[in-house]
Amino acid sequence: MRKQRNPTHLGQVSILTAAQIDSPRSILDTFPNPRPGREFEVKFVFPEFTSICPVTGQPDFATITMTYVPGAACVEMKSLKLYYLSYRNKGIFYEGVVNSILDDLVAILKPRKISVEGDFAVRGGTQGVVTARFQVAPREEKKRATSNSQRSTSKGPG
């Protein structure tokens, strides 16, 4: 007869720390844009997003699609997945979810442009889709480019 092992992960509250759940933005990691002089688009689709309806306490299921044109940094995919998991037990409306995600990604990445779409599963006969967008104004984009080129060409003391 085979000896039964006790599950090691059963009963674990979360793979995230309490501090990460309180401040989800801290979960996001970035790496330098490998082609900062080229405009290219990155798209991540997360079909297993969940949060909690703040009124009913029932789970809300969604597909979150994030599309962005990087500035100086790109988001690391595993950290993005863990970031999305931080919403799992959070009571928040659809509009709050999408706008909160956008705010955090803009703050961390400082992208040229970005959109976040939450395509929420049907509840009560209604499907909800919320999209939030951000784009750097052309004048600001020029400032960023000038600032980045000055940093890369300036020499230190010596």
C-alpha positions as CSV (number, residue, x, y, z in Angstrom):
1,M,0.0,0.0,0.0
2,R,1.3,3.4,-1.0
3,K,1.8,5.9,1.7
4,Q,-0.2,9.1,1.2
5,R,1.7,12.3,1.3
6,N,0.3,15.5,2.9
7,P,-0.2,18.3,0.4
8,T,2.3,21.0,0.9
9,H,0.5,23.9,-0.9
10,L,-3.1,23.2,0.3
11,G,-4.1,25.8,2.9
12,Q,-1.5,28.3,1.8
13,V,-3.2,31.6,1.6
14,S,-1.2,33.1,-1.3
15,I,2.1,33.0,-3.2
16,L,2.2,36.7,-2.7
17,T,3.2,38.5,0.5
18,A,0.8,40.7,2.3
19,A,2.9,43.7,1.4
20,Q,2.7,42.8,-2.3
21,I,-1.1,42.4,-2.1
22,D,-1.4,45.8,-0.4
23,S,0.9,47.4,-3.0
24,P,0.5,45.4,-6.2
25,R,2.7,47.9,-8.2
26,S,5.7,46.6,-6.2
27,I,5.3,43.2,-7.9
28,L,6.0,44.5,-11.4
29,D,9.5,44.1,-12.7
30,T,11.0,45.7,-15.8
31,F,13.9,45.3,-18.1
32,P,15.5,47.7,-20.5
33,N,13.8,48.1,-23.9
34,P,16.1,46.1,-26.3
35,R,15.2,48.5,-29.2
36,P,14.5,51.9,-27.7
37,G,14.9,53.6,-31.1
38,R,12.2,51.5,-32.7
39,E,8.5,51.8,-32.1
40,F,7.1,48.3,-31.6
41,E,4.0,46.9,-29.9
42,V,3.9,44.3,-27.1
43,K,0.6,42.5,-26.3
44,F,-0.1,40.3,-23.4
45,V,-3.5,38.4,-23.0
46,F,-4.3,37.1,-19.5
47,P,-7.5,35.0,-19.8
48,E,-7.7,33.9,-16.2
49,F,-8.1,37.2,-14.4
50,T,-10.4,37.2,-11.3
51,S,-11.5,39.8,-8.8
52,I,-14.4,40.1,-6.5
53,C,-17.6,42.1,-7.0
54,P,-17.6,44.6,-4.1
55,V,-21.4,44.5,-3.8
56,T,-22.2,40.8,-4.0
57,G,-18.9,39.2,-3.0
58,Q,-19.1,37.0,-6.1
59,P,-16.1,36.4,-8.3
60,D,-15.7,38.4,-11.5
61,F,-13.9,36.6,-14.3
62,A,-12.2,38.5,-17.2
63,T,-9.7,38.4,-19.9
64,I,-7.3,41.3,-19.5
65,T,-5.5,42.4,-22.7
66,M,-2.6,44.8,-22.3
67,T,-1.0,46.3,-25.4
68,Y,1.8,48.8,-25.2
69,V,4.6,50.6,-27.1
70,P,7.6,50.6,-24.8
71,G,9.5,53.7,-23.8
72,A,12.8,52.9,-22.0
73,A,11.5,49.8,-20.2
74,C,9.5,46.6,-20.9
75,V,7.4,44.7,-18.3
76,E,8.6,41.2,-17.3
77,M,5.9,38.7,-18.1
78,K,6.0,36.6,-14.9
79,S,5.8,39.6,-12.7
80,L,2.8,40.8,-14.7
81,K,1.1,37.5,-14.1
82,L,1.7,37.7,-10.4
83,Y,0.5,41.3,-10.4
84,Y,-2.8,40.2,-11.9
85,L,-3.1,37.5,-9.2
86,S,-3.0,40.2,-6.6
87,Y,-6.5,41.2,-7.6
88,R,-7.9,37.7,-6.9
89,N,-9.4,38.6,-3.5
90,K,-9.9,42.3,-4.1
91,G,-13.4,43.8,-4.1
92,I,-13.3,46.2,-7.0
93,F,-15.6,47.3,-9.8
94,Y,-14.7,46.6,-13.5
95,E,-13.9,50.2,-14.1
96,G,-11.6,50.3,-11.1
97,V,-9.7,47.2,-12.1
98,V,-8.9,48.4,-15.6
99,N,-8.0,51.9,-14.6
100,S,-5.9,50.7,-11.6
101,I,-3.9,48.4,-13.9
102,L,-3.4,51.1,-16.4
103,D,-2.2,53.6,-13.7
104,D,0.3,51.1,-12.3
105,L,1.7,50.1,-15.7
106,V,2.1,53.7,-16.8
107,A,3.9,54.6,-13.5
108,I,6.3,51.6,-13.8
109,L,6.9,51.5,-17.6
110,K,6.5,55.1,-18.8
111,P,5.4,53.7,-22.1
112,R,4.9,55.7,-25.3
113,K,1.3,54.4,-25.4
114,I,-0.7,51.7,-23.7
115,S,-4.2,50.3,-23.5
116,V,-5.7,47.9,-21.0
117,E,-8.9,46.1,-21.8
118,G,-11.0,44.1,-19.4
119,D,-13.4,41.7,-21.1
120,F,-15.5,40.5,-18.2
121,A,-17.6,37.3,-18.3
122,V,-21.4,37.6,-18.6
123,R,-23.1,38.1,-15.3
124,G,-26.8,38.8,-14.9
125,G,-27.2,38.6,-18.7
126,T,-24.8,41.4,-19.4
127,Q,-21.2,41.4,-20.6
128,G,-18.9,44.2,-19.6
129,V,-15.9,45.4,-21.6
130,V,-13.8,48.3,-20.2
131,T,-10.9,49.9,-22.0
132,A,-8.5,52.5,-20.7
133,R,-5.8,54.2,-22.7
134,F,-2.7,56.4,-22.2
135,Q,-0.5,58.0,-24.8
136,V,2.4,60.4,-24.3
137,A,1.7,63.8,-25.8
138,P,4.0,64.5,-28.8
139,R,5.7,67.3,-26.9
140,E,6.4,65.1,-24.0
141,E,7.7,62.3,-26.3
142,K,10.3,64.8,-27.7
143,K,11.4,65.8,-24.1
144,R,11.8,62.1,-23.2
145,A,13.9,61.4,-26.4
146,T,16.1,64.5,-25.8
147,S,16.6,63.6,-22.1
148,N,17.5,60.0,-22.9
149,S,20.0,61.0,-25.7
150,Q,21.6,63.5,-23.4
151,R,22.1,61.0,-20.7
152,S,23.6,58.4,-23.0
153,T,26.0,60.9,-24.6
154,S,27.1,62.8,-21.5
155,K,30.4,61.9,-19.9
156,G,31.0,61.7,-16.3
157,P,33.8,63.6,-14.5
158,G,37.1,62.7,-15.6
